[in-house]
Amino acid sequence: MASTVTEVPAADSASALEHFADGLRFETDCYDVHRALGATADFVLVDVRSPESFGRAHVPGATNIPHAKIIGSRMASYASDTLFVVYCAGPHCNGAQRAAIRLARLKLPVKIMVGGMTGWCDEGFAVASGAG
């Protein structure tokens, strides 16, 4: 008798490759962001939480643009090929998804930093405070 793990067969390798590569087109993680910020970041990191939450603690180098404030006129100062990496409080928050939708509607490239501030802190990375 098959276990619940093997009850549904694994996908073939080509399908698995497509699926997992697709995931990385939409998401990145805290470690990769941390590593890139320590080198030459080729993206804009956006904390999409409230200014109050941002002021208490945020990823060093992040820009605070609350997700509801992501509008065309505000984003017009960025080149159209600028990659935005957005994050919110963490897995219990959907602010990053809301921000990603707004950026995608503006036809701007976007990825979500999975884990958000919760993930960042879980990794033990330094945080900044203040208005930035």
C-alpha positions, -999 to 999 in steps of 0.1 A, spaced: 0 0 0 14 34 -10 20 61 15 3 95 12 37 107 -1 38 83 -30 0 79 -35 2 106 -62 32 99 -84 59 126 -87 60 147 -118 83 138 -146 117 157 -146 108 181 -174 75 191 -156 93 194 -122 120 216 -138 94 239 -154 74 241 -121 103 249 -98 120 273 -122 86 291 -125 86 296 -88 119 314 -89 105 338 -115 80 350 -89 98 347 -56 132 351 -40 142 344 -4 157 364 24 191 348 21 194 357 -16 183 393 -10 207 396 19 236 383 -2 227 406 -31 224 436 -9 259 429 4 272 430 -32 257 451 -59 219 449 -58 204 449 -92 168 455 -79 149 479 -57 139 464 -23 105 477 -12 90 473 22 52 476 15 41 479 52 30 510 69 55 538 77 50 530 114 60 493 109 88 503 86 101 528 113 101 501 140 122 476 119 130 471 82 156 455 60 185 478 57 185 495 23 148 490 17 125 517 5 91 521 22 62 523 -2 30 510 14 12 487 -11 -18 510 -14 6 538 -25 21 519 -54 6 540 -82 18 550 -117 28 585 -108 49 574 -79 66 546 -98 72 567 -130 107 578 -117 120 542 -121 131 527 -153 105 504 -168 129 474 -165 136 480 -128 131 448 -108 112 454 -76 115 429 -48 86 434 -23 81 422 12 56 427 40 54 414 76 57 377 68 37 346 59 6 358 78 4 390 57 -7 395 21 7 429 16 35 416 -7 10 399 -29 -11 431 -31 21 451 -40 31 426 -66 -3 428 -82 -1 466 -83 34 465 -98 25 439 -124 -6 460 -134 19 489 -140 39 465 -162 69 466 -138 90 435 -131 84 422 -96 93 393 -72 82 387 -36 108 381 -9 91 351 8 91 352 46 91 390 47 103 406 80 96 374 99 118 354 76 145 381 76 146 381 114 144 342 115 176 342 95 193 365 121 200 393 96 204 428 109 175 452 108 174 490 106 149 513 122 137 549 116 123 565 85 152 553 65 
